[in-house]
Amino acid sequence: IEPSTHREHHTMIKHAFIFTTISLILAIIPAATNSAAAQESTPRDYYEMRHYTFDTEAQLAGFHTYMKEAVIPAYNRIGVKTVGVFVPQKEDNALWVILVHPSPESFATATSKLLSDKKYLKKGAAVLDADLKNKPYISVETTFMKSFENIRTFEHPFTNEGRIFEVRIYKSPTVKTGQKKIEMFNNGEIDIMRRVG
């Protein structure tokens, strides 16, 4: 994914790759330590991944402004400190948004909290109050995920300009094979990714 800010980890088998380029906007949660004891005592992050589609460049531009001026500051105010907005390299008129939640409750209550935030309602009015003839986007698909056991909190190894993030979606034919792939990440693959940077 390419962001105006971020990325995530996912669990499902068979590769579907989306590549993008990036410019980071927000502060990042510190990386977790590698010790087993610290891992077990570290709370796990929860990830909300949204895929937005648009009909026009004007919609997309307006949504970027909405994210930057209304959404990201509002989420930061309610405790969601890491928000990533990514522009895909291989998909026109689309955005990916990643939010790092500290708990499932954060995800479940976020919308009601935002709709009680007067600053958000004012700054986001162009999108929030849009009529059907001027829809701000065509569709949004949301996925909610729990972090891996071996990478409990968001890690951001690079801060250089021009970063490219890769989103991998693994699709599994059965529950057992899906769990086996998660075990592979937790018991070796994440450590390899950390080692090679």
LUMKE-154963 format. One record per atom (N, C-alpha, C): x, y, z. Coordinates in pm, 1 decimal. Atoms other than C-alpha are relative to their C-alpha. Layout:
        u        v        w
        X        Y        Z
...
//
This chain:
        u        v        w
     83.5   -119.3      0.0
      0.0      0.0      0.0
     86.8    124.0      0.0
    -71.1   -126.2     -8.7
    112.4    355.5    -48.9
    -81.2     95.8     82.1
     84.2    -80.0    -85.0
      0.3    589.2    223.2
     20.6    147.8     -6.9
    -18.0   -126.7    -64.2
    -61.9    937.2    321.4
     10.3    -33.7    146.2
    -53.3     46.9   -129.1
      3.6    739.3    639.3
    -12.9   -144.5     46.2
    -27.9    122.0    -79.2
     37.2    359.1    727.7
    -13.9   -143.5    -53.4
      1.4    137.4     45.1
      9.8    -24.8    719.4
    -37.7   -104.9    107.0
     49.4    100.0    -93.2
    -84.3   -359.1    887.0
     45.6   -141.6    -26.3
    -28.9    142.3     18.0
    -53.8   -735.7    929.0
   -131.9    -75.6     -5.6
    127.3     65.3     27.4
   -318.9   -983.2    818.9
     16.4   -150.6      3.1
    -10.9    145.5     -8.5
   -398.6  -1353.6    836.2
    -91.0    -74.8    -95.7
     83.3     85.3     86.6
   -546.8  -1552.4    546.7
     75.7    -57.5   -118.2
   -109.5     59.8     77.4
   -346.8  -1821.5    223.0
    -22.2     18.6   -151.6
     -0.9    -30.6    142.0
   -278.4  -1750.2   -149.6
     21.2    149.7    -11.2
    -43.5   -139.0     -1.7
   -117.6  -1421.6   -241.2
    -85.7     88.9    -88.5
     59.2   -107.8     78.3
   -306.7  -1115.6   -350.7
     75.3    124.6     42.8
    -87.2   -110.2    -38.9
    -66.9   -820.9   -359.8
    -53.4    132.4    -50.8
     32.0   -135.5     40.6
   -145.4   -454.2   -364.2
    120.7     84.5     36.6
   -117.7    -79.6    -27.1
    151.0   -221.5   -398.6
    -35.5    147.7     -3.4
     26.7   -142.8     -3.4
    159.6    147.0   -316.5
    122.4     80.2     40.0
   -112.3    -83.4    -44.1
    382.0    443.9   -228.9
    -44.8     94.1    109.7
     41.9    -51.5   -128.5
    386.1    655.4     81.3
     53.5    133.7     46.0
    -50.2   -114.9    -73.9
    412.9    970.3    280.6
    -71.6      0.0    132.7
     58.1     23.9   -131.8
    358.9    934.8    651.7
    -43.8    129.3     64.5
     51.7   -120.3    -63.2
    144.1   1181.8    843.6
      6.8     -4.1    151.5
      9.1     -5.5   -144.7
    130.8   1065.7   1203.6
    107.6    -68.9     79.4
    -90.7     65.0    -93.4
    312.3    949.9   1508.4
    -25.4   -148.9     -0.1
      8.1    145.3      4.7
    382.9    578.9   1533.7
      8.8    -57.4    140.3
    -11.7     70.0   -127.2
    330.9    342.5   1823.6
    138.6    -63.7      7.5
   -133.7     58.1    -10.3
    672.8    228.7   1955.6
     -1.4   -150.0    -25.7
    -10.2    143.5     27.9
    790.6   -116.4   1846.4
      4.4    -79.3    129.2
     -3.7     89.3   -116.1
    741.6   -404.5   2086.3
    140.3    -56.3     15.9
   -129.6     62.6    -20.5
   1047.3   -563.3   2244.5
     -8.5   -144.5    -44.6
     -2.3    135.4     51.1
   1156.7   -905.9   2129.1
     -2.4   -107.2    108.3
     -5.4    103.6   -102.6
   1173.4  -1080.0   2467.2
   -136.1    -65.4     17.5
    125.0     76.0    -14.2
    913.0  -1351.7   2526.7
    -83.5     52.2    115.1
     75.1    -49.1   -116.5
    819.0  -1218.6   2872.1
    -67.2    132.2    -31.0
     58.2   -129.7     35.5
    767.9   -868.3   2739.2
   -114.1    -18.6    -98.8
    105.5     26.5     98.0
    565.5  -1007.9   2448.3
   -129.4    -40.4     69.3
    120.2     53.0    -64.7
    326.1  -1194.5   2676.9
    -71.9    104.6     83.8
     62.9   -101.6    -83.7
    265.6   -892.3   2899.2
    -44.5    122.6    -79.6
     35.6   -113.9     84.7
    220.8   -652.1   2607.2
   -141.9    -16.2    -54.3
    134.7      7.9     59.0
   -142.0   -576.7   2515.3
      9.5     -8.2   -152.5
     -1.3     14.4    144.9
   -231.1   -658.8   2156.4
    -76.2    113.4    -66.8
     70.5    -98.7     81.1
   -326.3   -402.8   1894.7
   -109.0    -68.1    -81.2
    106.8     44.4     89.1
   -638.1   -435.0   1681.7
     -0.8     94.4   -119.1
    -12.0    -78.7    121.7
   -642.3   -319.4   1321.7
   -132.8      7.5    -74.9
    116.4    -22.4     86.1
   -925.7   -169.9   1122.4
     54.6     41.2   -136.1
    -46.4    -29.2    135.2
   -856.2   -177.6    750.1
   -120.1     31.3    -88.0
    109.5    -42.1     88.2
  -1083.6     13.1    513.1
     50.2     17.8   -142.5
    -30.4    -17.9    142.2
  -1086.3      7.5    134.4
   -111.5     85.1    -60.5
     95.6    -93.3     59.7
  -1258.0    307.6    -25.1
     17.5      2.4   -151.5
     -6.1    -20.0    145.2
  -1345.4    342.7   -394.4
    -72.7    128.6    -36.5
     51.2   -129.6     43.4
  -1423.3    662.3   -583.7
    -26.1     -3.0   -150.0
     28.9    -12.1    142.5
  -1568.7    756.4   -920.3
     88.7    103.3    -67.7
    -67.6   -113.6     62.6
  -1379.8   1079.0   -977.2
    121.7     44.2     80.6
   -116.0    -58.8    -67.7
  -1053.5   1253.6   -896.9
    -44.4    104.6    102.5
     50.8   -102.0    -92.8
  -1258.7   1528.7   -731.8
    -44.8    -63.9    131.3
     38.7     72.5   -121.3
  -1410.0   1278.7   -489.0
    123.3    -37.8     81.7
   -121.0     45.8    -66.4
  -1065.7   1141.8   -409.8
     73.0    116.1     67.5
    -66.9   -117.5    -56.5
   -914.9   1486.8   -354.5
    -75.2     51.3    123.0
     80.3    -45.1   -112.9
  -1203.4   1587.6   -128.7
     13.3    -92.3    119.5
    -11.9     96.2   -108.6
  -1164.6   1269.4     72.8
    136.6      9.9     68.1
   -131.9    -22.9    -59.2
   -792.3   1329.6    123.2
     -4.6    116.1     99.9
     13.4   -116.1    -88.0
   -876.8   1669.9    270.3
    -78.2    -36.5    124.9
     82.6     46.2   -112.7
  -1144.9   1512.9    490.4
     83.2    -84.6     97.3
    -82.8     83.9    -85.9
   -899.9   1252.1    622.1
    101.3     84.3     76.6
   -107.3    -79.1    -61.4
   -624.2   1505.3    689.0
    -52.7    100.2    102.3
     46.5   -109.9    -84.8
   -830.5   1784.3    842.3
   -102.9    -41.0    104.3
    107.5     38.0    -91.9
  -1117.7   1599.3   1011.6
     22.4   -135.1     66.3
     -0.4    137.0    -52.3
  -1072.0   1224.2   1050.9
    121.4    -30.1     88.5
   -119.7     35.4    -77.0
   -710.8   1182.7   1164.3
      6.2     75.4    132.8
     -1.3    -68.7   -130.1
   -723.6   1459.1   1429.4
   -108.8    -50.7     95.1
    109.0     48.4    -85.3
  -1059.1   1327.4   1557.0
     33.2   -136.2     59.1
    -39.0    130.8    -52.4
   -932.1    970.4   1587.1
    109.5     14.9    105.7
   -103.8    -24.1   -100.1
   -623.7   1099.0   1767.7
    -60.1     46.3    132.3
     63.5    -51.2   -122.4
   -850.3   1278.1   2016.5
    -68.3   -111.1     79.6
     68.0    107.7    -74.2
  -1032.8    953.3   2102.0
     93.5   -117.5     29.2
    -96.4    101.7    -40.3
   -713.0    754.6   2153.5
     51.7    -90.5   -109.0
    -54.4     76.8    113.1
   -649.3    608.4   1807.4
    111.2     85.8    -59.1
   -112.7    -88.3     31.3
   -302.4    752.7   1759.3
     67.8    -30.2   -132.8
    -62.1     35.6    127.3
   -193.3    567.5   1445.8
   -107.6    -22.5   -104.8
     94.7      9.1    111.1
   -393.9    620.4   1128.1
     80.9     10.4   -128.4
    -71.8     -4.2    126.4
   -260.3    541.4    783.5
    -95.4     15.9   -116.8
     78.8    -19.7    122.0
   -400.7    667.2    453.9
     93.0    -29.8   -117.2
    -89.4     49.2    102.7
   -251.6    483.2    156.2
    -63.1     11.1   -138.9
     45.2     -9.7    138.9
   -277.6    544.9   -218.1
     61.0   -116.5    -77.5
    -55.5    115.4     72.0
   -241.0    219.8   -418.9
     66.1     40.6   -131.3
    -67.6    -25.7    126.9
      2.4    219.4   -710.0
    -73.5    -62.9   -117.3
     58.2     76.7    110.1
   -199.1    -31.8   -912.7
   -152.2      5.4     -2.6
    145.7     -8.1     -5.1
   -556.0     79.6   -843.5
    -40.3    146.4     -5.4
     41.5   -139.1     14.7
   -707.4    403.5   -969.5
   -118.8     30.5     92.1
    114.8    -48.6    -77.8
   -947.7    607.4   -756.6
    -34.4    -90.0    118.0
     22.5     79.6   -120.4
   -904.0    411.5   -435.5
     91.5     49.1    110.9
    -83.0    -27.2   -117.4
   -768.1    459.3    -85.1
    -11.7   -117.1     95.6
      2.2     93.8   -110.8
   -673.2    219.6    191.1
     27.4     78.6    126.8
    -18.7    -66.4   -128.8
   -703.8    337.9    549.8
     20.7   -107.6    105.8
    -29.1     91.9   -109.5
   -548.7    153.4    845.2
     -5.9     77.7    130.4
      6.8    -60.3   -132.6
   -639.0    241.9   1204.6
     46.3   -103.4    101.9
    -50.2     89.6   -104.3
   -456.2     90.9   1502.1
    -77.0     29.4    128.2
     82.7    -16.2   -120.1
   -701.5     41.0   1790.3
     66.9    -68.4    119.4
    -56.9     64.0   -118.9
   -589.7    -32.5   2147.6
    -85.1   -114.1     54.9
     89.8    103.7    -51.9
   -890.2   -261.3   2208.4
   -117.0    -18.2    -96.0
    121.4     16.4     80.0
  -1200.0   -409.7   2043.3
   -104.6    106.8     33.3
     95.9   -103.0    -39.5
  -1405.5   -157.8   2241.3
     26.4    131.8    -72.7
    -35.1   -120.5     73.9
  -1217.0    126.0   2073.6
    -62.2     -2.5   -139.5
     59.5     16.6    132.7
  -1328.5     -8.8   1735.4
   -152.3     12.4      6.9
    146.4      5.4    -10.1
  -1687.0    -67.7   1851.6
    -62.5    134.8     33.0
     57.7   -126.6    -45.8
  -1735.5    279.5   2000.9
     48.7    121.2    -78.1
    -62.7   -113.5     68.4
  -1531.4    495.2   1762.0
    -99.9     87.0    -74.8
     93.0    -80.3     80.5
  -1813.7    601.5   1530.1
    -88.4     87.8     86.5
     86.6    -81.4    -87.0
  -2043.7    715.7   1810.4
     79.2    112.6     65.8
    -82.9   -105.4    -59.7
  -1755.9    906.3   1970.8
     27.9    110.5   -101.2
    -27.5   -100.3    102.4
  -1669.4   1078.7   1644.0
   -122.6     86.6    -26.9
    122.0    -75.3     29.1
  -2031.2   1177.3   1585.3
    -44.5     86.9    116.9
     24.7    -89.0   -114.0
  -2029.0   1343.4   1927.7
    107.7    108.4      9.2
   -113.1    -92.1      0.0
  -1715.6   1544.0   1843.5
    -33.4    120.6    -89.0
     42.5   -118.5     76.3
  -1812.8   1897.2   1740.0
    104.6     46.4   -100.7
   -106.1    -39.2     93.9
  -1474.6   1970.4   1580.1
     -3.4    -88.8   -124.0
      6.5     94.4    111.3
  -1503.6   1657.5   1366.9
   -120.5     30.6    -88.8
    120.7    -28.4     77.2
  -1860.3   1739.0   1261.4
     15.6    126.5    -84.1
    -19.3   -125.5     73.7
  -1756.5   2089.5   1159.9
    102.7    -17.0   -111.6
   -106.3     14.9    100.2
  -1431.6   2001.5    981.3
    -37.5    -99.5   -109.7
     34.6    103.6     96.9
  -1584.5   1697.5    809.6
   -134.6     17.6    -66.8
    136.7    -21.7     48.1
  -1916.9   1853.6    711.4
    -17.5    -27.7   -149.3
     14.1     18.7    145.2
  -1850.3   1842.3    335.4
    -20.8   -146.9    -35.8
     16.3    143.4     24.5
  -1826.9   1461.4    349.6
   -116.0    -55.8     81.1
    102.7     55.7    -88.9
  -2052.0   1386.0    645.9
   -141.1     39.3    -40.7
    133.7    -51.2     35.0
  -2343.2   1596.6    517.5
    -25.6      2.0   -150.4
     16.4      1.7    145.7
  -2303.3   1526.2    145.0
   -134.2    -62.4    -38.0
    127.0     58.3     45.1
  -2625.5   1457.6    -46.4
     27.3   -109.4   -102.9
    -16.2    115.2     89.1
  -2685.3   1158.9   -275.9
     50.9     37.4   -139.1
    -47.2    -43.2    131.5
  -2610.4   1363.7   -586.4
    148.7     33.6      2.0
   -141.6    -34.2    -14.7
  -2265.4   1447.5   -452.4
     67.3    -93.2    100.2
    -55.0     99.8    -93.0
  -2153.6   1125.7   -286.2
    151.0     18.7     14.7
   -143.5    -19.5    -21.0
  -1807.6   1154.9   -127.1
     84.2   -120.7    -42.3
    -68.5    119.8     47.1
  -1715.5    796.7   -226.3
   -105.8    -99.2    -48.0
     93.3     98.2     55.3
  -1872.3    494.5   -398.8
    -26.6   -112.7     98.0
     18.4    110.0    -93.9
  -1808.9    219.2   -146.3
    114.2     -2.0    100.8
   -105.5     24.4    -98.2
  -1615.6    126.9    165.3
    -19.6   -140.2     55.2
      1.1    133.9    -58.0
  -1526.1   -222.2    287.1
     92.8      1.6    120.8
    -77.6     -4.1   -124.1
  -1404.6   -265.2    645.8
     31.8   -140.5     49.6
    -43.9    125.5    -59.2
  -1203.1   -552.0    794.3
     59.1     31.0    136.7
    -51.8    -18.3   -135.4
  -1126.4   -582.5   1166.8
     88.3   -118.8     34.9
    -97.3    106.9    -21.3
   -818.3   -781.5   1273.0
     70.0     14.9    134.1
    -79.9      2.8   -122.0
   -620.7   -881.0   1581.4
    145.1    -21.8    -39.3
   -142.0     15.7     30.7
   -242.1   -854.8   1582.7
     45.8   -142.6     28.0
    -59.1    130.5    -25.2
    -25.7  -1166.4   1571.8
     54.5     -5.8    141.8
    -57.6     21.6   -133.4
     93.6  -1315.4   1900.1
    143.3     51.4      7.6
   -141.6    -34.6     -0.6
    455.0  -1248.0   1801.1
     29.6    140.2    -51.8
    -19.4   -140.1     39.9
    401.3   -891.6   1680.2
   -123.2     76.2     49.6
    120.5    -45.5    -68.5
    150.4   -755.9   1930.2
    -31.5    147.3    -22.9
     24.0   -142.4     21.9
    196.9   -384.9   1867.0
     58.6     41.6   -133.1
    -40.0    -49.7    131.2
    244.1   -185.1   1551.1
    149.6     30.2     -1.7
   -142.2    -26.5     16.1
    605.4   -182.0   1435.3
     22.3     72.6   -131.5
    -25.0    -80.3    119.0
    736.9     72.0   1189.3
    150.0     14.7    -18.1
   -146.2      3.5      5.2
   1094.9    -10.0   1093.4
     65.1    110.9    -81.5
    -61.1    -99.7     86.9
   1148.9    261.2    831.0
    -72.5    133.0      9.0
     60.2   -133.0     -2.7
   1093.5    635.4    836.3
     43.0     84.0   -119.4
    -48.5    -75.0    114.7
   1260.1    734.8    509.1
   -113.0     34.4    -97.2
     97.7    -39.0    101.0
   1070.9    912.8    234.3
     -5.3   -105.2   -110.7
     11.4     89.8    113.3
    941.5    710.1    -59.4
    -19.1   -145.4     35.8
     23.9    139.0    -39.3
    855.9    399.0    139.3
   -113.5    -60.1    -81.3
    108.2     74.4     64.9
    643.5    137.1    -33.3
    -40.9   -112.3     93.3
     50.7    107.8    -84.0
    424.1    -90.7    176.0
    -72.1   -101.8    -86.8
     65.1    108.7     71.7
    299.6   -425.7     55.3
   -106.9    -60.9     88.7
    107.4     67.2    -72.9
    -36.2   -560.8    166.8
    -14.1   -139.7    -56.7
     20.1    138.5     41.8
    -58.0   -938.6    155.0
   -127.6    -51.4     65.1
    122.0     61.8    -51.5
   -394.4  -1108.9    193.1
      8.4   -148.4    -30.3
     -9.6    145.4     14.5
   -370.0  -1481.8    254.0
   -139.3    -59.0     16.2
    132.2     63.0     -5.7
   -683.7  -1682.7    180.1
     17.9   -149.4     24.1
    -17.4    139.3    -38.7
   -719.1  -2022.7    343.1
   -123.0    -82.4    -36.2
    114.4     84.9     36.0
   -937.5  -2312.0    218.3
    -68.7    -62.9    120.8
     60.6     58.7   -119.9
   -995.6  -2441.5    574.6
     47.7     75.6    123.3
    -39.4    -62.4   -126.1
   -980.1  -2322.7    935.8
    138.4    -48.0     42.0
   -128.9     55.3    -43.1
   -687.4  -2557.1   1007.3
    117.1     57.9    -78.7
   -111.3    -54.5     78.2
   -474.6  -2433.0    718.8
     19.7    148.2     29.6
    -11.9   -140.4    -40.2
   -550.2  -2074.6    817.7
     76.9     13.9    129.8
    -71.4     -2.6   -127.6
   -434.4  -2143.2   1172.4
    146.6    -40.0    -17.4
   -138.1     42.8     26.4
   -123.9  -2318.6   1038.2
     81.8    116.2    -55.3
    -72.9   -115.2     55.0
    -29.0  -2007.4    840.4
     28.0    101.8    109.7
    -22.6    -92.0   -112.5
    -73.4  -1792.3   1152.7
    114.7    -51.6     86.5
   -108.9     59.7    -77.8
    153.6  -2034.6   1341.7
    134.1     22.5    -68.7
   -123.9    -21.8     73.6
    414.6  -1999.8   1066.6
     50.9    142.6     19.6
    -41.7   -137.8    -24.9
    415.8  -1622.7   1111.0
     53.2     14.8    142.3
    -37.9    -15.7   -140.3
    432.0  -1645.0   1490.2
    127.5    -74.9     37.2
   -112.1     86.4    -37.9
    700.5  -1915.9   1497.0
    112.4      1.2   -102.1
   -115.0     -8.1     89.3
    961.8  -1791.4   1255.0
     -2.5    110.9   -101.8
      0.8    -95.8    109.9
    846.1  -1568.6    971.2
     12.7    144.6     46.1
     -9.8   -137.6    -49.9
    803.8  -1251.2   1177.2
    143.1     28.8     43.2
   -138.8    -19.0    -40.7
   1149.8  -1299.9   1327.3
     91.5     20.3   -121.0
    -79.9    -16.9    122.8
   1293.8  -1336.7    975.7
    -20.9    139.3    -57.0
     29.4   -134.0     52.9
   1117.8  -1017.0    862.1
     73.1    107.0     80.6
    -71.4    -95.5    -84.7
   1261.1   -830.1   1161.8
    150.8     -3.8    -30.2
   -144.2     15.9     19.5
   1610.2   -970.4   1097.1
     46.9     63.2   -129.7
    -41.1    -55.0    129.8
   1618.3   -864.9    732.0
    -46.6    143.8    -20.3
     42.9   -139.4      6.8
   1458.5   -526.9    806.1
   -124.6     22.5    -80.1
//
